[in-house]
Amino acid sequence: LYQDGLNIVAVDINLSAVEALAHTLNRSSDQRVVAIQADMGDERSISAMVDQAGELFGRIDVVVNNAAINLRGSIYDFNPEHWDKMMAVNLRGPALLCQKIAPFWVKQQSGRVINIV
């Protein structure tokens, strides 16, 4: 998407990682790459990120759901809290993100989502 000329909102729970990416890409292009910190397992964080992205660009055309975590362990050490966190980030997060962005797509009469699994 970056190579196709789209402005990018890079999102991660690790802000310094996406800031480094934005810095690198912004040096070599007229496009705008913005770093935003968000926890894709937290609805308020997702809402705040969508609000910030919308304010910065006025529209949201494409969403790439790529956030995921895998907290490994033995069935003997099953941790329900780890399971809940994985489901929140890996399943609920993408659905909430699309829900929060849907008003942009309705207003724009267009929008795309790419789910990476």
A tleap script that builds the chain and sets N, CA, C and O, in Angstrom:
source leaprc.protein.ff14SB
mol = sequence {
  NLEU TYR GLN ASP GLY LEU ASN ILE VAL ALA
  VAL ASP ILE ASN LEU SER ALA VAL GLU ALA
  LEU ALA HIE THR LEU ASN ARG SER SER ASP
  GLN ARG VAL VAL ALA ILE GLN ALA ASP MET
  GLY ASP GLU ARG SER ILE SER ALA MET VAL
  ASP GLN ALA GLY GLU LEU PHE GLY ARG ILE
  ASP VAL VAL VAL ASN ASN ALA ALA ILE ASN
  LEU ARG GLY SER ILE TYR ASP PHE ASN PRO
  GLU HIE TRP ASP LYS MET MET ALA VAL ASN
  LEU ARG GLY PRO ALA LEU LEU CYS GLN LYS
  ILE ALA PRO PHE TRP VAL LYS GLN GLN SER
  GLY ARG VAL ILE ASN ILE CVAL
}
set mol.1.N position { 0.824 -1.195 0.000 }
set mol.1.CA position { 0.000 0.000 0.000 }
set mol.1.C position { 0.869 1.259 0.000 }
set mol.1.O position { 0.557 2.248 -0.664 }
set mol.2.N position { 1.944 1.200 0.745 }
set mol.2.CA position { 2.873 2.327 0.758 }
set mol.2.C position { 3.473 2.539 -0.633 }
set mol.2.O position { 3.574 3.668 -1.113 }
set mol.3.N position { 3.866 1.445 -1.264 }
set mol.3.CA position { 4.455 1.542 -2.604 }
set mol.3.C position { 3.432 2.013 -3.628 }
set mol.3.O position { 3.805 2.542 -4.675 }
set mol.4.N position { 2.156 1.829 -3.343 }
set mol.4.CA position { 1.101 2.296 -4.242 }
set mol.4.C position { 0.733 3.750 -3.994 }
set mol.4.O position { -0.168 4.274 -4.650 }
set mol.5.N position { 1.412 4.417 -3.057 }
set mol.5.CA position { 1.225 5.847 -2.862 }
set mol.5.C position { 0.242 6.248 -1.779 }
set mol.5.O position { -0.076 7.431 -1.657 }
set mol.6.N position { -0.246 5.313 -0.996 }
set mol.6.CA position { -1.183 5.667 0.065 }
set mol.6.C position { -0.451 6.245 1.266 }
set mol.6.O position { 0.669 5.840 1.578 }
set mol.7.N position { -1.094 7.195 1.937 }
set mol.7.CA position { -0.616 7.629 3.240 }
set mol.7.C position { -0.882 6.487 4.208 }
set mol.7.O position { -1.847 5.738 4.050 }
set mol.8.N position { -0.025 6.360 5.205 }
set mol.8.CA position { -0.082 5.210 6.090 }
set mol.8.C position { -0.192 5.641 7.545 }
set mol.8.O position { 0.471 6.585 7.976 }
set mol.9.N position { -1.029 4.946 8.290 }
set mol.9.CA position { -1.048 5.050 9.738 }
set mol.9.C position { -0.494 3.724 10.245 }
set mol.9.O position { -1.145 2.686 10.131 }
set mol.10.N position { 0.694 3.765 10.799 }
set mol.10.CA position { 1.330 2.568 11.348 }
set mol.10.C position { 0.966 2.486 12.824 }
set mol.10.O position { 1.188 3.432 13.580 }
set mol.11.N position { 0.405 1.349 13.231 }
set mol.11.CA position { -0.116 1.203 14.581 }
set mol.11.C position { 0.541 0.004 15.258 }
set mol.11.O position { 0.685 -1.064 14.663 }
set mol.12.N position { 0.930 0.201 16.501 }
set mol.12.CA position { 1.484 -0.899 17.288 }
set mol.12.C position { 1.354 -0.526 18.751 }
set mol.12.O position { 1.237 0.651 19.094 }
set mol.13.N position { 1.374 -1.517 19.601 }
set mol.13.CA position { 1.419 -1.249 21.033 }
set mol.13.C position { 2.793 -0.693 21.413 }
set mol.13.O position { 2.933 0.003 22.419 }
set mol.14.N position { 3.803 -1.007 20.601 }
set mol.14.CA position { 5.177 -0.536 20.786 }
set mol.14.C position { 5.366 0.728 19.940 }
set mol.14.O position { 5.691 0.649 18.756 }
set mol.15.N position { 5.159 1.881 20.557 }
set mol.15.CA position { 5.210 3.147 19.831 }
set mol.15.C position { 6.570 3.412 19.200 }
set mol.15.O position { 6.633 3.912 18.076 }
set mol.16.N position { 7.650 3.094 19.886 }
set mol.16.CA position { 8.980 3.384 19.332 }
set mol.16.C position { 9.220 2.597 18.044 }
set mol.16.O position { 9.919 3.080 17.153 }
set mol.17.N position { 8.661 1.410 17.933 }
set mol.17.CA position { 8.839 0.612 16.717 }
set mol.17.C position { 8.159 1.278 15.518 }
set mol.17.O position { 8.754 1.367 14.444 }
set mol.18.N position { 6.928 1.741 15.689 }
set mol.18.CA position { 6.243 2.373 14.559 }
set mol.18.C position { 6.756 3.784 14.304 }
set mol.18.O position { 6.682 4.271 13.175 }
set mol.19.N position { 7.269 4.441 15.322 }
set mol.19.CA position { 7.907 5.745 15.092 }
set mol.19.C position { 9.166 5.582 14.246 }
set mol.19.O position { 9.430 6.402 13.367 }
set mol.20.N position { 9.937 4.546 14.499 }
set mol.20.CA position { 11.137 4.286 13.695 }
set mol.20.C position { 10.757 3.993 12.250 }
set mol.20.O position { 11.407 4.479 11.325 }
set mol.21.N position { 9.715 3.208 12.054 }
set mol.21.CA position { 9.239 2.918 10.702 }
set mol.21.C position { 8.791 4.193 10.002 }
set mol.21.O position { 9.164 4.440 8.856 }
set mol.22.N position { 7.999 4.995 10.685 }
set mol.22.CA position { 7.512 6.249 10.097 }
set mol.22.C position { 8.668 7.170 9.749 }
set mol.22.O position { 8.673 7.784 8.682 }
set mol.23.N position { 9.640 7.271 10.633 }
set mol.23.CA position { 10.800 8.123 10.377 }
set mol.23.C position { 11.540 7.665 9.123 }
set mol.23.O position { 11.901 8.486 8.280 }
set mol.24.N position { 11.762 6.377 8.999 }
set mol.24.CA position { 12.470 5.840 7.836 }
set mol.24.C position { 11.692 6.107 6.553 }
set mol.24.O position { 12.267 6.564 5.565 }
set mol.25.N position { 10.407 5.829 6.557 }
set mol.25.CA position { 9.612 6.005 5.339 }
set mol.25.C position { 9.392 7.470 4.996 }
set mol.25.O position { 9.354 7.824 3.817 }
set mol.26.N position { 9.248 8.322 5.991 }
set mol.26.CA position { 9.018 9.743 5.728 }
set mol.26.C position { 10.239 10.425 5.123 }
set mol.26.O position { 10.098 11.446 4.450 }
set mol.27.N position { 11.424 9.885 5.345 }
set mol.27.CA position { 12.632 10.478 4.769 }
set mol.27.C position { 12.722 10.267 3.266 }
set mol.27.O position { 13.375 11.041 2.568 }
set mol.28.N position { 12.068 9.221 2.764 }
set mol.28.CA position { 12.263 8.847 1.371 }
set mol.28.C position { 11.039 9.073 0.499 }
set mol.28.O position { 10.971 8.533 -0.605 }
set mol.29.N position { 10.073 9.856 0.960 }
set mol.29.CA position { 8.848 9.974 0.185 }
set mol.29.C position { 8.100 11.250 0.522 }
set mol.29.O position { 8.309 11.861 1.571 }
set mol.30.N position { 7.219 11.638 -0.397 }
set mol.30.CA position { 6.313 12.753 -0.140 }
set mol.30.C position { 5.059 12.288 0.589 }
set mol.30.O position { 4.260 13.101 1.055 }
set mol.31.N position { 4.900 10.986 0.681 }
set mol.31.CA position { 3.761 10.444 1.399 }
set mol.31.C position { 3.914 10.718 2.884 }
set mol.31.O position { 4.990 11.067 3.369 }
set mol.32.N position { 2.835 10.555 3.571 }
set mol.32.CA position { 2.840 10.791 5.006 }
set mol.32.C position { 2.644 9.463 5.726 }
set mol.32.O position { 1.676 8.748 5.469 }
set mol.33.N position { 3.556 9.138 6.618 }
set mol.33.CA position { 3.451 7.952 7.458 }
set mol.33.C position { 3.413 8.435 8.902 }
set mol.33.O position { 4.331 9.109 9.370 }
set mol.34.N position { 2.354 8.084 9.591 }
set mol.34.CA position { 2.141 8.532 10.955 }
set mol.34.C position { 2.147 7.324 11.884 }
set mol.34.O position { 1.564 6.286 11.569 }
set mol.35.N position { 2.796 7.461 13.006 }
set mol.35.CA position { 2.845 6.392 14.013 }
set mol.35.C position { 1.832 6.678 15.112 }
set mol.35.O position { 1.762 7.786 15.644 }
set mol.36.N position { 1.043 5.649 15.442 }
set mol.36.CA position { 0.074 5.756 16.524 }
set mol.36.C position { 0.193 4.512 17.398 }
set mol.36.O position { 0.282 3.390 16.900 }
set mol.37.N position { 0.193 4.731 18.689 }
set mol.37.CA position { 0.220 3.605 19.618 }
set mol.37.C position { -1.211 3.195 19.923 }
set mol.37.O position { -2.062 4.037 20.209 }
set mol.38.N position { -1.468 1.893 19.859 }
set mol.38.CA position { -2.781 1.371 20.239 }
set mol.38.C position { -2.648 -0.079 20.671 }
set mol.38.O position { -1.794 -0.820 20.184 }
set mol.39.N position { -3.501 -0.457 21.583 }
set mol.39.CA position { -3.604 -1.843 22.033 }
set mol.39.C position { -4.825 -2.428 21.342 }
set mol.39.O position { -5.954 -2.045 21.648 }
set mol.40.N position { -4.609 -3.350 20.415 }
set mol.40.CA position { -5.705 -3.901 19.636 }
set mol.40.C position { -6.583 -4.859 20.439 }
set mol.40.O position { -7.540 -5.419 19.905 }
set mol.41.N position { -6.270 -5.044 21.683 }
set mol.41.CA position { -7.118 -5.826 22.569 }
set mol.41.C position { -7.993 -4.959 23.452 }
set mol.41.O position { -8.726 -5.470 24.299 }
set mol.42.N position { -7.922 -3.645 23.261 }
set mol.42.CA position { -8.635 -2.708 24.121 }
set mol.42.C position { -9.523 -1.799 23.275 }
set mol.42.O position { -9.018 -1.047 22.441 }
set mol.43.N position { -10.828 -1.858 23.478 }
set mol.43.CA position { -11.775 -1.101 22.654 }
set mol.43.C position { -11.537 0.410 22.718 }
set mol.43.O position { -11.602 1.088 21.692 }
set mol.44.N position { -11.266 0.933 23.895 }
set mol.44.CA position { -11.017 2.381 24.003 }
set mol.44.C position { -9.781 2.799 23.225 }
set mol.44.O position { -9.764 3.861 22.601 }
set mol.45.N position { -8.758 1.974 23.260 }
set mol.45.CA position { -7.533 2.260 22.526 }
set mol.45.C position { -7.794 2.238 21.016 }
set mol.45.O position { -7.285 3.083 20.280 }
set mol.46.N position { -8.579 1.281 20.571 }
set mol.46.CA position { -8.934 1.201 19.150 }
set mol.46.C position { -9.723 2.434 18.735 }
set mol.46.O position { -9.439 3.030 17.696 }
set mol.47.N position { -10.705 2.821 19.531 }
set mol.47.CA position { -11.507 4.010 19.220 }
set mol.47.C position { -10.653 5.265 19.142 }
set mol.47.O position { -10.804 6.075 18.227 }
set mol.48.N position { -9.756 5.421 20.104 }
set mol.48.CA position { -8.881 6.601 20.110 }
set mol.48.C position { -7.985 6.616 18.878 }
set mol.48.O position { -7.757 7.675 18.295 }
set mol.49.N position { -7.475 5.454 18.474 }
set mol.49.CA position { -6.617 5.381 17.290 }
set mol.49.C position { -7.386 5.752 16.034 }
set mol.49.O position { -6.880 6.498 15.196 }
set mol.50.N position { -8.605 5.240 15.894 }
set mol.50.CA position { -9.428 5.566 14.720 }
set mol.50.C position { -9.747 7.058 14.708 }
set mol.50.O position { -9.680 7.695 13.657 }
set mol.51.N position { -10.092 7.619 15.861 }
set mol.51.CA position { -10.359 9.065 15.939 }
set mol.51.C position { -9.145 9.865 15.511 }
set mol.51.O position { -9.265 10.821 14.745 }
set mol.52.N position { -7.980 9.482 16.000 }
set mol.52.CA position { -6.752 10.207 15.659 }
set mol.52.C position { -6.436 10.086 14.171 }
set mol.52.O position { -6.088 11.080 13.535 }
set mol.53.N position { -6.549 8.905 13.618 }
set mol.53.CA position { -6.285 8.705 12.187 }
set mol.53.C position { -7.274 9.506 11.347 }
set mol.53.O position { -6.895 10.123 10.351 }
set mol.54.N position { -8.532 9.493 11.747 }
set mol.54.CA position { -9.543 10.254 11.019 }
set mol.54.C position { -9.288 11.748 11.054 }
set mol.54.O position { -9.477 12.439 10.052 }
set mol.55.N position { -8.858 12.253 12.209 }
set mol.55.CA position { -8.541 13.679 12.324 }
set mol.55.C position { -7.341 14.048 11.461 }
set mol.55.O position { -7.317 15.118 10.852 }
set mol.56.N position { -6.356 13.178 11.407 }
set mol.56.CA position { -5.143 13.466 10.639 }
set mol.56.C position { -5.385 13.486 9.132 }
set mol.56.O position { -4.862 14.350 8.429 }
set mol.57.N position { -6.175 12.541 8.639 }
set mol.57.CA position { -6.320 12.377 7.192 }
set mol.57.C position { -7.714 12.683 6.657 }
set mol.57.O position { -7.882 12.858 5.450 }
set mol.58.N position { -8.712 12.752 7.528 }
set mol.58.CA position { -10.054 13.066 7.077 }
set mol.58.C position { -10.795 11.899 6.453 }
set mol.58.O position { -11.998 11.995 6.211 }
set mol.59.N position { -10.124 10.831 6.195 }
set mol.59.CA position { -10.735 9.640 5.614 }
set mol.59.C position { -9.869 8.434 5.921 }
set mol.59.O position { -8.683 8.560 6.227 }
set mol.60.N position { -10.475 7.275 5.834 }
set mol.60.CA position { -9.755 6.021 6.021 }
set mol.60.C position { -10.211 5.104 4.890 }
set mol.60.O position { -11.382 4.727 4.827 }
set mol.61.N position { -9.308 4.753 4.013 }
set mol.61.CA position { -9.667 3.973 2.836 }
set mol.61.C position { -9.438 2.480 2.993 }
set mol.61.O position { -10.251 1.676 2.537 }
set mol.62.N position { -8.354 2.108 3.624 }
set mol.62.CA position { -7.981 0.700 3.724 }
set mol.62.C position { -7.550 0.396 5.151 }
set mol.62.O position { -6.826 1.174 5.771 }
set mol.63.N position { -8.000 -0.737 5.662 }
set mol.63.CA position { -7.570 -1.225 6.971 }
set mol.63.C position { -6.910 -2.574 6.755 }
set mol.63.O position { -7.456 -3.444 6.077 }
set mol.64.N position { -5.736 -2.739 7.333 }
set mol.64.CA position { -5.053 -4.030 7.310 }
set mol.64.C position { -5.026 -4.543 8.740 }
set mol.64.O position { -4.316 -4.012 9.594 }
set mol.65.N position { -5.807 -5.580 8.983 }
set mol.65.CA position { -5.815 -6.219 10.298 }
set mol.65.C position { -4.674 -7.225 10.326 }
set mol.65.O position { -4.770 -8.314 9.760 }
set mol.66.N position { -3.589 -6.838 10.997 }
set mol.66.CA position { -2.397 -7.670 11.029 }
set mol.66.C position { -1.887 -7.909 12.441 }
set mol.66.O position { -0.924 -8.651 12.634 }
set mol.67.N position { -2.517 -7.293 13.425 }
set mol.67.CA position { -2.068 -7.457 14.806 }
set mol.67.C position { -2.452 -8.839 15.310 }
set mol.67.O position { -3.558 -9.320 15.066 }
set mol.68.N position { -1.540 -9.454 16.003 }
set mol.68.CA position { -1.829 -10.767 16.593 }
set mol.68.C position { -0.804 -11.063 17.676 }
set mol.68.O position { 0.325 -10.571 17.646 }
set mol.69.N position { -1.223 -11.872 18.623 }
set mol.69.CA position { -0.301 -12.360 19.635 }
set mol.69.C position { -0.516 -13.860 19.768 }
set mol.69.O position { -1.599 -14.372 19.483 }
set mol.70.N position { 0.507 -14.545 20.196 }
set mol.70.CA position { 0.440 -15.979 20.420 }
set mol.70.C position { 1.180 -16.278 21.713 }
set mol.70.O position { 2.409 -16.347 21.741 }
set mol.71.N position { 0.428 -16.452 22.764 }
set mol.71.CA position { 1.003 -16.741 24.076 }
set mol.71.C position { 1.016 -18.255 24.245 }
set mol.71.O position { 0.017 -18.857 24.640 }
set mol.72.N position { 2.129 -18.845 23.948 }
set mol.72.CA position { 2.244 -20.303 23.923 }
set mol.72.C position { 2.373 -20.893 25.313 }
set mol.72.O position { 2.850 -20.257 26.253 }
set mol.73.N position { 1.933 -22.126 25.401 }
set mol.73.CA position { 2.064 -22.859 26.649 }
set mol.73.C position { 1.496 -24.248 26.491 }
set mol.73.O position { 0.803 -24.550 25.519 }
set mol.74.N position { 1.788 -25.055 27.423 }
set mol.74.CA position { 1.295 -26.421 27.456 }
set mol.74.C position { -0.163 -26.433 27.907 }
set mol.74.O position { -0.590 -25.552 28.653 }
set mol.75.N position { -0.917 -27.418 27.462 }
set mol.75.CA position { -2.291 -27.572 27.936 }
set mol.75.C position { -2.324 -27.766 29.445 }
set mol.75.O position { -3.317 -27.451 30.101 }
set mol.76.N position { -1.246 -28.278 29.981 }
set mol.76.CA position { -1.160 -28.489 31.427 }
set mol.76.C position { -1.010 -27.175 32.195 }
set mol.76.O position { -1.325 -27.083 33.381 }
set mol.77.N position { -0.520 -26.167 31.480 }
set mol.77.CA position { -0.332 -24.856 32.091 }
set mol.77.C position { -1.321 -23.839 31.536 }
set mol.77.O position { -1.061 -22.637 31.585 }
set mol.78.N position { -2.445 -24.301 31.013 }
set mol.78.CA position { -3.431 -23.422 30.381 }
set mol.78.C position { -3.739 -22.234 31.276 }
set mol.78.O position { -4.048 -22.387 32.458 }
set mol.79.N position { -3.651 -21.051 30.691 }
set mol.79.CA position { -3.897 -19.825 31.427 }
set mol.79.C position { -5.080 -19.101 30.780 }
set mol.79.O position { -4.931 -18.560 29.684 }
set mol.80.N position { -6.232 -19.077 31.415 }
set mol.80.CA position { -7.400 -18.416 30.837 }
set mol.80.C position { -7.179 -16.932 30.519 }
set mol.80.O position { -7.748 -16.414 29.558 }
set mol.81.N position { -6.364 -16.253 31.315 }
set mol.81.CA position { -6.084 -14.841 31.038 }
set mol.81.C position { -5.315 -14.683 29.728 }
set mol.81.O position { -5.584 -13.757 28.963 }
set mol.82.N position { -4.368 -15.573 29.465 }
set mol.82.CA position { -3.638 -15.535 28.196 }
set mol.82.C position { -4.594 -15.810 27.033 }
set mol.82.O position { -4.539 -15.135 26.005 }
set mol.83.N position { -5.451 -16.787 27.199 }
set mol.83.CA position { -6.436 -17.125 26.168 }
set mol.83.C position { -7.322 -15.909 25.866 }
set mol.83.O position { -7.538 -15.566 24.703 }
set mol.84.N position { -7.828 -15.266 26.911 }
set mol.84.CA position { -8.696 -14.106 26.729 }
set mol.84.C position { -7.962 -12.967 26.019 }
set mol.84.O position { -8.545 -12.293 25.170 }
set mol.85.N position { -6.701 -12.749 26.355 }
set mol.85.CA position { -5.915 -11.691 25.704 }
set mol.85.C position { -5.713 -12.012 24.222 }
set mol.85.O position { -5.836 -11.127 23.374 }
set mol.86.N position { -5.407 -13.264 23.907 }
set mol.86.CA position { -5.237 -13.643 22.500 }
set mol.86.C position { -6.534 -13.452 21.722 }
set mol.86.O position { -6.507 -12.952 20.598 }
set mol.87.N position { -7.648 -13.833 22.291 }
set mol.87.CA position { -8.932 -13.674 21.604 }
set mol.87.C position { -9.275 -12.192 21.432 }
set mol.87.O position { -9.835 -11.790 20.412 }
set mol.88.N position { -8.936 -11.394 22.432 }
set mol.88.CA position { -9.215 -9.956 22.352 }
set mol.88.C position { -8.431 -9.305 21.221 }
set mol.88.O position { -8.984 -8.513 20.457 }
set mol.89.N position { -7.151 -9.633 21.110 }
set mol.89.CA position { -6.305 -9.023 20.075 }
set mol.89.C position { -6.558 -9.654 18.707 }
set mol.89.O position { -6.702 -8.945 17.711 }
set mol.90.N position { -6.612 -10.981 18.660 }
set mol.90.CA position { -6.640 -11.688 17.382 }
set mol.90.C position { -8.017 -11.743 16.730 }
set mol.90.O position { -8.106 -11.806 15.504 }
set mol.91.N position { -9.088 -11.720 17.513 }
set mol.91.CA position { -10.432 -11.851 16.943 }
set mol.91.C position { -11.309 -10.627 17.190 }
set mol.91.O position { -11.863 -10.053 16.252 }
set mol.92.N position { -11.432 -10.234 18.449 }
set mol.92.CA position { -12.300 -9.100 18.751 }
set mol.92.C position { -11.737 -7.793 18.211 }
set mol.92.O position { -12.488 -6.953 17.717 }
set mol.93.N position { -10.425 -7.615 18.299 }
set mol.93.CA position { -9.798 -6.376 17.839 }
set mol.93.C position { -10.091 -6.044 16.379 }
set mol.93.O position { -10.516 -4.926 16.087 }
set mol.94.N position { -9.878 -6.978 15.454 }
set mol.94.CA position { -10.189 -6.672 14.046 }
set mol.94.C position { -11.663 -6.328 13.819 }
set mol.94.O position { -11.979 -5.437 13.031 }
set mol.95.N position { -12.567 -7.036 14.513 }
set mol.95.CA position { -13.987 -6.740 14.354 }
set mol.95.C position { -14.313 -5.342 14.881 }
set mol.95.O position { -15.047 -4.590 14.241 }
set mol.96.N position { -13.767 -4.996 16.050 }
set mol.96.CA position { -14.000 -3.664 16.609 }
set mol.96.C position { -13.412 -2.577 15.724 }
set mol.96.O position { -14.019 -1.523 15.537 }
set mol.97.N position { -12.226 -2.836 15.180 }
set mol.97.CA position { -11.603 -1.845 14.305 }
set mol.97.C position { -12.492 -1.560 13.101 }
set mol.97.O position { -12.714 -0.400 12.753 }
set mol.98.N position { -12.994 -2.602 12.471 }
set mol.98.CA position { -13.884 -2.397 11.319 }
set mol.98.C position { -15.162 -1.672 11.729 }
set mol.98.O position { -15.660 -0.825 10.987 }
set mol.99.N position { -15.693 -1.998 12.897 }
set mol.99.CA position { -16.892 -1.328 13.378 }
set mol.99.C position { -16.644 0.167 13.572 }
set mol.99.O position { -17.481 0.991 13.205 }
set mol.100.N position { -15.490 0.516 14.149 }
set mol.100.CA position { -15.179 1.920 14.423 }
set mol.100.C position { -14.899 2.699 13.126 }
set mol.100.O position { -15.136 3.905 13.058 }
set mol.101.N position { -14.402 2.008 12.113 }
set mol.101.CA position { -14.075 2.669 10.854 }
set mol.101.C position { -15.267 2.719 9.908 }
set mol.101.O position { -15.283 3.526 8.979 }
set mol.102.N position { -16.265 1.867 10.131 }
set mol.102.CA position { -17.421 1.791 9.235 }
set mol.102.C position { -18.074 3.148 8.944 }
set mol.102.O position { -18.478 3.369 7.803 }
set mol.103.N position { -18.199 4.064 9.905 }
set mol.103.CA position { -18.796 5.366 9.562 }
set mol.103.C position { -18.004 6.135 8.489 }
set mol.103.O position { -18.593 6.852 7.680 }
set mol.104.N position { -16.692 5.987 8.483 }
set mol.104.CA position { -15.896 6.614 7.418 }
set mol.104.C position { -16.268 6.011 6.069 }
set mol.104.O position { -16.451 6.726 5.085 }
set mol.105.N position { -16.375 4.698 6.039 }
set mol.105.CA position { -16.675 4.018 4.776 }
set mol.105.C position { -18.074 4.358 4.266 }
set mol.105.O position { -18.284 4.490 3.060 }
set mol.106.N position { -19.015 4.497 5.174 }
set mol.106.CA position { -20.367 4.879 4.765 }
set mol.106.C position { -20.336 6.282 4.172 }
set mol.106.O position { -20.904 6.521 3.106 }
set mol.107.N position { -19.682 7.201 4.851 }
set mol.107.CA position { -19.588 8.582 4.377 }
set mol.107.C position { -18.852 8.653 3.042 }
set mol.107.O position { -19.264 9.390 2.146 }
set mol.108.N position { -17.781 7.903 2.906 }
set mol.108.CA position { -16.962 7.906 1.677 }
set mol.108.C position { -17.598 7.069 0.565 }
set mol.108.O position { -17.231 7.201 -0.602 }
set mol.109.N position { -18.533 6.228 0.925 }
set mol.109.CA position { -19.134 5.251 0.018 }
set mol.109.C position { -18.105 4.296 -0.540 }
set mol.109.O position { -18.236 3.810 -1.663 }
set mol.110.N position { -17.080 4.031 0.251 }
set mol.110.CA position { -16.049 3.058 -0.129 }
set mol.110.C position { -15.183 2.745 1.069 }
set mol.110.O position { -15.132 3.504 2.037 }
set mol.111.N position { -14.509 1.626 0.991 }
set mol.111.CA position { -13.591 1.213 2.027 }
set mol.111.C position { -13.189 -0.228 1.795 }
set mol.111.O position { -13.941 -1.004 1.205 }
set mol.112.N position { -12.035 -0.576 2.247 }
set mol.112.CA position { -11.503 -1.933 2.056 }
set mol.112.C position { -10.898 -2.421 3.362 }
set mol.112.O position { -10.353 -1.647 4.150 }
set mol.113.N position { -11.008 -3.730 3.568 }
set mol.113.CA position { -10.364 -4.357 4.725 }
set mol.113.C position { -9.594 -5.560 4.238 }
set mol.113.O position { -10.069 -6.347 3.420 }
set mol.114.N position { -8.384 -5.681 4.767 }
set mol.114.CA position { -7.523 -6.830 4.478 }
set mol.114.C position { -7.245 -7.501 5.808 }
set mol.114.O position { -6.657 -6.895 6.704 }
set mol.115.N position { -7.661 -8.744 5.939 }
set mol.115.CA position { -7.399 -9.518 7.154 }
set mol.115.C position { -6.264 -10.484 6.889 }
set mol.115.O position { -6.337 -11.304 5.973 }
set mol.116.N position { -5.231 -10.390 7.677 }
set mol.116.CA position { -4.086 -11.293 7.568 }
set mol.116.C position { -4.191 -12.268 8.732 }
set mol.116.O position { -4.193 -11.875 9.899 }
set mol.117.N position { -4.277 -13.544 8.386 }
set mol.117.CA position { -4.433 -14.549 9.450 }
set mol.117.C position { -3.278 -15.516 9.434 }
set mol.117.O position { -3.230 -16.434 10.253 }
savepdb mol mol.pdb
quit
